[in-house]
Amino acid sequence: MNTQLRPLGRSSVTVGPLGLGCWPLAGMTREGVTREAAIATVGAALEAGITHLDTAYCYGAHGESELAIRAALAERGGSSARDLVVIAGKCGVHWEPAPGLSPSRRLVVDGHPKRLRAEAEESLTRLGTDRLDLLYLHSPDPNVPIEESAGALKQLQEEGKALAIGLSNGGRTSLERFASACPLDACQLPFNMLQREIEVDILPWCRDQSVGLVAYWPLMKGLLAGKMHRGQTFPTTDSRHKYAIFQGEAYERNLDFVETLRPCAARLGVSLPDLVLAWTAEQPGITSVLFGATNPRQVMENAHARRCVLDDDTRRAIAAAIQARGPVPGRQPVEVPASSG
């Protein structure tokens, strides 16, 4: 993997090919994620040279992900450590109590300028910093013209509270409209060997417009890590139960696809996740790839992908496996908040 820093659009911000997706650190979808574990996970990323930290206002009901980043940086020198990392934040999605007597919460998308400013400024307070290196609109709000949301982020950028601006979970039309109202440096969308819809129109547009693309779900929620088995089912508390990619014949074919990748990884002497991350990071137009982790061990395992160097035989074998797999049924839903891995 080429580990050189890559520019985010036309901004001065540069990122490495791998970044830490910090949604799992909130502990809302993974069991056993303590504050101490979250801080240690961020610390392990920094020690491994992973300095692109991707978080959001809604990553945790009370900002747990952002608070973990702040604590990890404080342990490593505070302001001096802050200058060595790229913190990407998002605004425009927050948690509210669910209706009725249930104590559960629901996610609310709100792209009104006043709300975006309030969330961005609260994120800065939680993180203990005066600026975000990259600030995304987390998701377009169907009830607010995206140009208004973009204008709010542009104003925050002009005030120095964000160095680069991005749009997460937006389609081609949303990207074009956003860019008409605010300089757009990055977008963030799911992309992996089985989910390649963005190759049709979004990646070409990003390359043409000099917009960086940050990919999440490179391992498709663990499927491409090679640790799932036939007959495996997912409870309703696990978001994977909603996806056709994890069900029936499609799931069986996807497991067959994973098996075709194992000889490639073995020949290169790397793990299957390392192979998949390295392939994803070198695809044309992909600027950075986010992986999720909930403990230092997982960070170190994924960080090894930077040592993986693909050769032409491996690329051809992967391309043949993807072609043999054929189309994956149905467009996969985009979740907000986006989770990495």
KELUM-134868 format. One record per residue (C-alpha): residue in three letters; x, y, z. Coordinates in pm, 1 decimal. Layout:
REM KELUM-134868
REC;residu;px;py;pz
REC;Ala;X;Y;Z
...
***
This chain:
REM KELUM-134868
REC;residu;px;py;pz
REC;Met;0.0;0.0;0.0
REC;Asn;125.0;345.7;-84.9
REC;Thr;133.5;516.9;254.9
REC;Gln;201.7;868.0;129.2
REC;Leu;-32.1;1140.6;249.2
REC;Arg;-310.9;1231.6;8.8
REC;Pro;-476.6;1573.4;-29.1
REC;Leu;-843.6;1619.9;53.7
REC;Gly;-973.9;1803.9;-248.5
REC;Arg;-817.6;2144.0;-296.8
REC;Ser;-774.1;2201.8;76.8
REC;Ser;-448.2;2206.3;271.4
REC;Val;-556.8;1896.2;465.9
REC;Thr;-385.0;1565.9;387.7
REC;Val;-468.5;1217.2;515.2
REC;Gly;-313.6;873.7;505.5
REC;Pro;-469.9;586.2;312.4
REC;Leu;-618.7;440.0;633.9
REC;Gly;-824.1;614.0;900.2
REC;Leu;-994.3;509.9;1221.9
REC;Gly;-1373.1;517.4;1205.8
REC;Cys;-1475.9;615.5;1558.1
REC;Trp;-1846.1;524.8;1555.4
REC;Pro;-1785.5;187.1;1727.2
REC;Leu;-1615.8;370.5;2015.9
REC;Ala;-1952.6;513.1;2116.5
REC;Gly;-2052.3;166.0;2238.4
REC;Met;-2406.9;195.3;2103.9
REC;Thr;-2385.5;-102.4;1867.0
REC;Arg;-2102.7;-304.2;2020.8
REC;Glu;-2108.9;-463.8;2362.5
REC;Gly;-1832.6;-414.4;2616.1
REC;Val;-1694.6;-86.2;2483.8
REC;Thr;-1595.3;108.4;2794.3
REC;Arg;-1457.9;461.3;2808.0
REC;Glu;-1118.1;317.9;2893.2
REC;Ala;-1131.0;81.0;2594.4
REC;Ala;-1231.6;362.7;2361.0
REC;Ile;-943.2;583.2;2477.8
REC;Ala;-697.2;295.2;2445.3
REC;Thr;-822.0;223.3;2092.4
REC;Val;-760.3;579.6;1978.3
REC;Gly;-420.8;571.3;2148.5
REC;Ala;-329.0;251.4;1965.7
REC;Ala;-421.0;412.0;1633.9
REC;Leu;-193.3;706.2;1702.7
REC;Glu;91.1;478.2;1804.2
REC;Ala;44.5;281.8;1481.6
REC;Gly;64.9;599.7;1274.8
REC;Ile;-307.6;614.6;1196.9
REC;Thr;-372.0;987.2;1241.1
REC;His;-697.6;1030.2;1046.6
REC;Leu;-972.9;1009.0;1311.6
REC;Asp;-1329.6;1012.5;1180.8
REC;Thr;-1602.4;1097.5;1430.8
REC;Ala;-1936.8;1280.3;1447.3
REC;Tyr;-2161.3;1476.8;1679.3
REC;Cys;-2396.9;1178.5;1706.9
REC;Tyr;-2132.3;913.4;1769.6
REC;Gly;-2267.7;844.6;2114.7
REC;Ala;-2575.1;986.2;2283.2
REC;His;-2351.6;1224.6;2475.2
REC;Gly;-2051.4;1257.9;2247.5
REC;Glu;-1866.8;952.3;2377.1
REC;Ser;-1656.2;915.2;2062.2
REC;Glu;-1541.1;1278.1;2063.6
REC;Leu;-1465.5;1266.5;2434.5
REC;Ala;-1253.2;954.5;2386.5
REC;Ile;-1048.8;1130.4;2119.2
REC;Arg;-992.8;1427.1;2346.7
REC;Ala;-879.7;1205.8;2633.7
REC;Ala;-643.8;1005.6;2412.1
REC;Leu;-482.4;1323.8;2280.9
REC;Ala;-452.5;1462.6;2634.2
REC;Glu;-257.1;1152.8;2735.2
REC;Arg;-12.4;1227.0;2455.0
REC;Gly;55.2;1593.5;2513.1
REC;Gly;-270.3;1772.4;2442.4
REC;Ser;-219.3;2058.4;2197.0
REC;Ser;107.3;1918.4;2060.6
REC;Ala;-60.2;1585.0;1986.6
REC;Arg;-360.1;1763.8;1837.0
REC;Asp;-143.2;1918.8;1567.8
REC;Leu;-33.0;1573.5;1452.3
REC;Val;-379.7;1436.8;1375.6
REC;Val;-660.0;1504.8;1130.6
REC;Ile;-995.2;1512.4;1307.4
REC;Ala;-1293.7;1473.4;1078.7
REC;Gly;-1628.2;1557.8;1237.9
REC;Lys;-1986.5;1561.2;1119.0
REC;Cys;-2292.9;1765.9;1205.6
REC;Gly;-2656.6;1740.0;1106.9
REC;Val;-2765.6;1422.9;1287.8
REC;His;-2851.8;1397.1;1656.6
REC;Trp;-3024.6;1166.2;1903.5
REC;Glu;-3366.3;1226.9;2055.8
REC;Pro;-3576.2;1014.6;2294.1
REC;Ala;-3801.2;777.5;2103.0
REC;Pro;-4176.6;834.9;2129.6
REC;Gly;-4369.7;656.6;2402.6
REC;Leu;-4248.2;517.1;2730.4
REC;Ser;-3942.4;339.8;2589.9
REC;Pro;-3606.8;472.9;2710.4
REC;Ser;-3459.9;410.1;2364.3
REC;Arg;-3344.3;688.6;2134.7
REC;Arg;-3383.9;762.0;1766.5
REC;Leu;-3165.2;945.5;1518.6
REC;Val;-3292.7;1271.7;1376.1
REC;Val;-3151.7;1437.7;1063.5
REC;Asp;-3159.2;1818.5;1091.3
REC;Gly;-2978.3;2031.6;836.3
REC;His;-3101.8;2372.9;949.0
REC;Pro;-2808.9;2618.4;967.0
REC;Lys;-2869.4;2708.9;1331.4
REC;Arg;-2867.0;2344.3;1434.6
REC;Leu;-2553.5;2269.3;1231.0
REC;Arg;-2363.8;2552.4;1394.9
REC;Ala;-2471.0;2445.3;1742.9
REC;Glu;-2360.9;2086.6;1684.8
REC;Ala;-2027.4;2183.0;1528.3
REC;Glu;-1945.4;2418.4;1813.2
REC;Glu;-2041.7;2160.5;2075.2
REC;Ser;-1818.8;1908.8;1898.7
REC;Leu;-1527.6;2152.7;1923.5
REC;Thr;-1590.2;2182.9;2296.9
REC;Arg;-1607.4;1806.6;2344.4
REC;Leu;-1287.2;1758.7;2146.0
REC;Gly;-1109.4;2041.5;2325.7
REC;Thr;-996.3;2203.4;2000.8
REC;Asp;-1054.4;2524.9;1812.7
REC;Arg;-1104.4;2369.6;1470.3
REC;Leu;-1202.4;2054.7;1285.4
REC;Asp;-966.4;1959.6;1007.3
REC;Leu;-1261.0;1827.6;808.9
REC;Leu;-1629.2;1894.8;875.9
REC;Tyr;-1897.2;1696.6;693.8
REC;Leu;-2267.4;1750.1;664.1
REC;His;-2354.7;1405.6;801.4
REC;Ser;-2652.7;1348.4;576.6
REC;Pro;-2869.3;1565.0;349.7
REC;Asp;-3190.5;1675.3;518.9
REC;Pro;-3486.6;1627.3;281.5
REC;Asn;-3667.1;1911.4;458.4
REC;Val;-3389.6;2169.9;413.5
REC;Pro;-3243.5;2282.9;79.8
REC;Ile;-2891.5;2142.1;82.1
REC;Glu;-2758.8;2478.9;-33.9
REC;Glu;-2867.6;2625.4;301.7
REC;Ser;-2686.5;2351.3;492.2
REC;Ala;-2378.0;2399.1;275.8
REC;Gly;-2386.5;2772.4;342.1
REC;Ala;-2376.3;2711.1;716.5
REC;Leu;-2066.1;2493.6;683.1
REC;Lys;-1904.0;2747.9;453.0
REC;Gln;-1951.3;3013.7;719.2
REC;Leu;-1791.1;2790.2;982.7
REC;Gln;-1499.2;2741.2;745.6
REC;Glu;-1463.5;3114.6;692.9
REC;Glu;-1447.5;3155.9;1070.9
REC;Gly;-1161.9;2905.9;1090.9
REC;Lys;-1366.4;2644.8;1275.4
REC;Ala;-1328.2;2397.5;988.8
REC;Leu;-1035.9;2373.4;748.7
REC;Ala;-1200.8;2151.1;487.0
REC;Ile;-1566.1;2075.9;413.1
REC;Gly;-1731.8;1750.4;313.0
REC;Leu;-2065.2;1580.9;250.8
REC;Ser;-2139.8;1234.4;386.3
REC;Asn;-2406.6;995.8;255.0
REC;Gly;-2504.3;1216.2;-37.9
REC;Gly;-2577.2;1108.7;-395.4
REC;Arg;-2447.8;1270.3;-713.3
REC;Thr;-2718.0;1537.7;-725.0
REC;Ser;-2667.4;1629.3;-359.1
REC;Leu;-2292.8;1657.9;-414.6
REC;Glu;-2340.3;1888.4;-711.7
REC;Arg;-2586.2;2112.1;-529.8
REC;Phe;-2369.8;2124.8;-218.0
REC;Ala;-2062.6;2217.2;-423.0
REC;Ser;-2253.4;2501.4;-589.8
REC;Ala;-2294.3;2669.3;-249.5
REC;Cys;-1970.7;2575.4;-70.3
REC;Pro;-1627.3;2456.9;-181.6
REC;Leu;-1641.4;2077.1;-141.5
REC;Asp;-1321.7;1895.6;-47.1
REC;Ala;-1445.3;1547.2;43.2
REC;Cys;-1738.8;1310.7;42.8
REC;Gln;-1786.9;993.4;245.7
REC;Leu;-1974.7;687.5;121.9
REC;Pro;-1970.2;307.9;156.3
REC;Phe;-1741.2;124.2;-82.8
REC;Asn;-1597.9;-226.0;-86.8
REC;Met;-1545.1;-523.5;-318.7
REC;Leu;-1915.6;-609.2;-302.3
REC;Gln;-2059.0;-256.3;-293.7
REC;Arg;-1918.9;-63.1;-586.6
REC;Glu;-2214.3;149.4;-699.1
REC;Ile;-2016.8;473.2;-661.0
REC;Glu;-1787.4;365.0;-946.7
REC;Val;-2069.7;445.1;-1190.4
REC;Asp;-2109.2;818.5;-1139.3
REC;Ile;-1978.8;947.7;-804.8
REC;Leu;-1613.2;844.1;-826.0
REC;Pro;-1572.1;983.5;-1180.2
REC;Trp;-1736.1;1309.0;-1068.8
REC;Cys;-1511.8;1333.2;-762.6
REC;Arg;-1198.9;1278.1;-971.0
REC;Asp;-1313.8;1539.1;-1223.6
REC;Gln;-1396.9;1793.3;-951.5
REC;Ser;-1089.2;1719.9;-732.4
REC;Val;-1307.6;1601.0;-444.5
REC;Gly;-1157.5;1341.4;-212.1
REC;Leu;-1357.6;1028.6;-138.5
REC;Val;-1337.3;868.1;204.3
REC;Ala;-1473.4;513.0;199.3
REC;Tyr;-1640.8;337.1;489.2
REC;Trp;-1749.6;-27.4;525.6
REC;Pro;-1438.2;-155.0;341.2
REC;Leu;-1482.1;-489.9;520.0
REC;Met;-1863.4;-476.9;485.5
REC;Lys;-1938.4;-513.0;853.3
REC;Gly;-1696.3;-801.4;893.3
REC;Leu;-1806.6;-1008.1;593.3
REC;Leu;-1487.3;-941.5;394.9
REC;Ala;-1271.7;-1002.2;702.1
REC;Gly;-1341.4;-1373.0;653.1
REC;Lys;-1466.6;-1443.8;1003.2
REC;Met;-1829.8;-1529.8;926.0
REC;His;-1963.0;-1878.5;866.1
REC;Arg;-2237.6;-2055.6;676.9
REC;Gly;-2569.9;-2078.0;852.3
REC;Gln;-2490.6;-1771.8;1060.8
REC;Thr;-2790.8;-1555.4;1143.5
REC;Phe;-2812.2;-1209.5;1294.4
REC;Pro;-3054.0;-1097.5;1568.2
REC;Thr;-3274.9;-795.6;1518.3
REC;Thr;-3040.4;-599.5;1745.0
REC;Asp;-2767.7;-645.7;1481.9
REC;Ser;-2811.0;-413.8;1182.4
REC;Arg;-2678.5;-682.8;948.5
REC;His;-3014.4;-861.0;961.0
REC;Lys;-3154.4;-584.9;735.4
REC;Tyr;-2916.7;-645.8;447.6
REC;Ala;-2976.9;-877.5;151.4
REC;Ile;-2600.4;-922.7;139.0
REC;Phe;-2622.5;-1126.5;463.2
REC;Gln;-2924.9;-1336.0;371.8
REC;Gly;-3005.1;-1654.6;183.4
REC;Glu;-2834.9;-1742.6;-142.3
REC;Ala;-2665.9;-1403.2;-166.2
REC;Tyr;-2494.4;-1461.6;166.9
REC;Glu;-2375.6;-1806.5;56.9
REC;Arg;-2234.6;-1664.5;-266.6
REC;Asn;-2061.6;-1387.6;-72.4
REC;Leu;-1896.5;-1643.9;153.4
REC;Asp;-1783.3;-1829.7;-160.6
REC;Phe;-1637.2;-1501.9;-286.8
REC;Val;-1444.2;-1452.9;36.5
REC;Glu;-1294.8;-1800.9;-0.2
REC;Thr;-1158.8;-1710.9;-345.5
REC;Leu;-961.4;-1426.3;-183.8
REC;Arg;-783.2;-1640.3;73.5
REC;Pro;-520.5;-1781.1;-166.4
REC;Cys;-430.4;-1425.0;-269.1
REC;Ala;-372.0;-1323.8;91.0
REC;Ala;-177.3;-1641.9;163.0
REC;Arg;50.3;-1592.3;-137.6
REC;Leu;135.1;-1239.9;-21.1
REC;Gly;175.6;-1352.2;339.6
REC;Val;-89.7;-1114.3;472.8
REC;Ser;-423.4;-1150.1;646.7
REC;Leu;-747.4;-1137.4;451.2
REC;Pro;-850.7;-799.3;602.8
REC;Asp;-508.9;-657.3;510.7
REC;Leu;-556.2;-768.6;151.3
REC;Val;-905.5;-617.9;132.2
REC;Leu;-803.2;-285.7;289.3
REC;Ala;-498.6;-255.1;64.4
REC;Trp;-708.3;-324.0;-247.8
REC;Thr;-970.3;-69.2;-143.3
REC;Ala;-714.5;201.9;-67.9
REC;Glu;-556.0;177.3;-411.4
REC;Gln;-876.0;206.4;-616.7
REC;Pro;-877.1;514.7;-841.8
REC;Gly;-1041.0;810.0;-669.3
REC;Ile;-1034.7;663.9;-317.1
REC;Thr;-850.1;904.2;-87.4
REC;Ser;-876.7;728.0;248.0
REC;Val;-1037.0;412.3;386.1
REC;Leu;-1194.9;395.3;732.1
REC;Phe;-1184.0;83.9;946.0
REC;Gly;-1360.2;37.4;1277.4
REC;Ala;-1213.0;-101.5;1598.2
REC;Thr;-1311.7;-134.4;1961.4
REC;Asn;-978.7;-236.2;2110.5
REC;Pro;-605.8;-186.7;2044.9
REC;Arg;-561.0;-538.4;1904.5
REC;Gln;-805.8;-471.8;1623.0
REC;Val;-629.7;-145.0;1543.5
REC;Met;-291.6;-312.4;1515.0
REC;Glu;-431.1;-591.5;1297.4
REC;Asn;-582.6;-345.8;1050.4
REC;Ala;-283.6;-110.9;1056.5
REC;His;-74.4;-396.1;913.9
REC;Ala;-257.5;-341.3;584.4
REC;Arg;-20.4;-52.9;513.1
REC;Arg;255.3;-310.2;463.9
REC;Cys;55.4;-502.6;205.4
REC;Val;179.9;-446.2;-148.9
REC;Leu;-40.3;-587.9;-422.4
REC;Asp;115.0;-719.2;-741.9
REC;Asp;-46.6;-745.1;-1083.1
REC;Asp;-124.0;-1115.8;-1045.0
REC;Thr;-314.5;-1041.9;-723.6
REC;Arg;-504.1;-755.4;-883.5
REC;Arg;-605.5;-976.4;-1174.2
REC;Ala;-715.9;-1254.6;-940.3
REC;Ile;-929.3;-1014.8;-735.2
REC;Ala;-1082.2;-862.9;-1049.1
REC;Ala;-1170.8;-1210.8;-1174.2
REC;Ala;-1329.1;-1301.2;-839.2
REC;Ile;-1538.1;-983.2;-841.5
REC;Gln;-1652.4;-1048.4;-1196.9
REC;Ala;-1739.2;-1409.3;-1116.7
REC;Arg;-1940.6;-1300.6;-812.8
REC;Gly;-2153.6;-1077.8;-1033.1
REC;Pro;-2393.4;-808.2;-913.8
REC;Val;-2492.4;-802.4;-549.3
REC;Pro;-2874.3;-798.2;-520.4
REC;Gly;-3024.9;-458.5;-449.4
REC;Arg;-2868.7;-131.5;-346.4
REC;Gln;-2754.8;-157.4;12.2
REC;Pro;-2908.8;88.8;257.9
REC;Val;-2689.9;368.5;389.5
REC;Glu;-2709.6;395.1;765.9
REC;Val;-2679.2;713.2;965.3
REC;Pro;-2458.3;721.7;1156.1
REC;Ala;-2222.5;547.1;921.9
REC;Ser;-2024.8;274.7;1087.6
REC;Ser;-1687.4;165.7;963.4
REC;Gly;-1547.2;-179.2;903.2
***
